[in-house]
Amino acid sequence: MSYSHTSELLVSYNDELIYLFQKNTGLGPDPLSVSNENLEEPLMYSGHRNSLTVKGVSFFGPNSEYVMSGSDCGHIFIWNKKDCKLVRVIEGDRRIVNQVEPHPNIPVLASSGLEKSIKLWAPMSTDTLPLPHDLQEIMESNRRGREDHSRVTLTPDVIMHVLRLHRRQAMAYIERRHNRYDIASDEEDENDAYVLGFGDGDGDGSLEDGNSTECSIV
């Protein structure tokens, strides 16, 4: 998971894709004012595989223009953040690349994997190198391994459903808090009236709770 200076959240799931949640994705500071139609879908970055070990994800560039991740196939994947297209695939380890971290000020990044060394990567030419000729085979192998191993695929629809469910639960929680506050205020008013001699004497002031509701994802 990584956080950009523009309030974007980058998340990599086990045996899943990488998702970018922007600052206007989700409920925001005022959940009651957000409608389901206004929830934006996260951006997705694919091609790598995150299964055998924990993979780190990072932003790259002075304005976080790129997204980076290691992969089980031993490559470093770099995507354009806006259009989610691969711009560079580098062979970073003979087995697995776990972590890819950028330098905070200069275009240099460090990678580490199962090998006992940390590699530093820096641009040595102004020429744009092509993507590997076997990139499609690499990505297809990662996709097959991911789908064969995963029992559940978190599609964008599923993620949006979880966000909507979280919104409904947050709204229900806020409503319960407001109800408890109103009840407490009423009780304080009744107690004050009794002390001052203004109680109406109608009932005992008790309140019966309604049935609680639960929502489960199966």
N, C-alpha and C positions, 0 to 999 in steps of 0.2 A: 504494500500500500504506500502511496506517495501523495503529497499535497503540494500544489503549485502556489506561486505567489499571487495567482489570480483566483484563488479559492476554488480550485478544481481538485477532485478526489479521484485518484487512479487506483484501481483495485484489481488484483489478479487472484482468481479462484483456482482451487485445486482441480486439475483436469477440466478446466473451462477456459473461456476467453478472458481478455482483459477489458474492463469496462471503465469508462470515464464519466464521472458524475460531475456536472457543472454546478455552479453555486445556485442556479435557479431550478435545479432538479430536486424533486422531493417536496417536503412540506414547508420549509422555510420557518421564519420566526413566528408566523401567524397561521397555524394549521387550518383554522376555521375559515380563512379567506381563500384557500386554495381549492379549486375544483379539479375533478379528475381529468377534465379535458385539458387543463393547463399543465399537467405533469409531462415534462419532456422525457423522451427516451434517451438512455445513455448511449454514448459512442462505443463501438466495439472494435477491438484489434485482434486479428486472428493470424494463424500461420505457425505459431510456436506450440510447444506443449509444456505444461506445468503439472507434473505428476510425481516423479520419483523423489524429488527433493523440493524444498521450499525455494521458490523463485522470488527475487525482488523485482519491482518495477520502478522506473524513474522517468522523470521528465528530462529533456535535454535541450540546450539552446538558451540564449539570454532571455528569451520570453517564453520559455517552455514550449517551443514549436514542435518538438518531437517527443515520442514515447519510446522507451527502450525496455527490453526484457531479455533474460536468458531463456534457455530452452533445454529440454532433455536431449535434443539431437546434437548438442554441442555448439550451437550457433547463437550469435547475438542478433536480435531482431530490432530494427529501428523503423518506426512508422511516422508518417506525417500526422500530426495530432488532429488537424482539421478534417482531412478527407479519409483518414484511416488507411492510407495506402503505404505499402512497404517501400522504403527508399534505400535501405541498406540491410544486407544479411552478411554477417562476418563469422567465419569459423573461429570460435573463441576457445574451444577446449576439445580434446579428443573424445570426451564422453559427455559431460553435462556442464552448462554454464548456469551458475546459481545467482550471482549478483552482478549487476551492472550499475556503476555509480559515476555521475559526471563531476568534473571539476566545477566549482561554483563560479569561476571567472573566465576560464579559457577553454577552448574546444578540445578538451582531453577527457577521456573516460577510462575507468578502470573496471576490469572484469575478473571474476574468480569462479572456479568450478571445483571439480574433484581433484584436479591436479594440484601439486604443492606450490604453485606459483601464482602470483597476481600479475596480470598483463595490463599494460598501459597502451592506449590507442590514441593517436594524434594524426591529423591530416598532414600528408606529405606531398600532396599535389593538388592543383586546382582542377584537374580533370575529373569528371564524374564517371565513376566506374560502374559497369553494368551489374545487375543482379546475377547471382550464380546461375549457370546454365541448367543446373539440376534443381532449381528452386521448387518447381512444381512437384517433383518427386519428394523433396524434403517436407513440404507442406502437406502433401497427401498422406505421407507416412505418419506425420504428427496427428493429422485429423483422424485417421483410422485407429491409431492407438488411443486417442482420447475417447472416441465414440465406443470402441470395444470395451474400454475400461470403465466408462461412466455408466451408471445405472439411471441417472437423472441428468437431463440437459437443461441448464438455466437459460432459456430463450429470453429475448427482450420482453416478450409478453408476460412471462412468469415474473420477471423482475419488476415490471410495472404493476403487476397484480400485488406483489408484496408491498410495494410503495403505497398503493391505494389502501391495502389492508392496514398498514401502519398508520396511515392518515385517519382511517375510521377509528382505530383503537385510541389514537391520540385525542381525537375529538370526544370520544366517550369518556376518556379519563378527565379531560377538562370539564366536561359537563358534570361528572360526578363530583369534582372538586367544588364547582359552583353550587351544586345542590347541598353539599356538606356545609359550605359557608353560609348559605341561606338558612339552613336548619340551625346552625350555631347562633346566627344572629337572632332568629326567632326565639330561641331558648333564652338568650340574654335579655331580650325584651320582656319575656314573660317573667323572668326572675326579678327584673327591675320593677315591673308592675306590682308584683306580690309584695315587695318590700315597701313600696309607697302606698299600698292599700288600694291599687286600681285593678287588681286581678278580676277577670270576669267570672272565673269559677266554672267555665264550660269545658269539661273534659280534664284529662290528666296531663295533656301536653305531650303524650307519647307519640312516637312515629314508628310505623312498621316498615321495615325495609322490603323492597321488592326483590324479585328473583334476579340473581346475577346472571349475566350472559358470558359465555366463553366462545372464543373462535379458535379453531385448530386447523393447521395445515397438514393434510395427510399426504 
